[in-house]
Amino acid sequence: MRSLDIHLELGQEIYVGQNKKPAEITKIEYHEKSGEVVIGTTQGSRRLFTFSLAPNRNKHNYCYE
């Protein structure tokens, strides 16, 4: 993989935790001081890239290069 572009939006379904529980994104925050991106979900907050994308259900298009 050479690059990865991810489009996240409020209301999008993702999977969180070891058991891959479905959760909905409720907010996206950027912390300028640490450079960290945190997403709020219906299952709690988590740092970006500590979740799995839900399968494409024709609502979103994901492009992996």
Buried (B, 14 or more C-beta within 10 A) or exposed (E): EEEEEEEBEEEBBBBBEEEEEEBBBBEBEEEEEEEEEBBBBEBEEBEBEEBEEBEEEEEEEEEEE
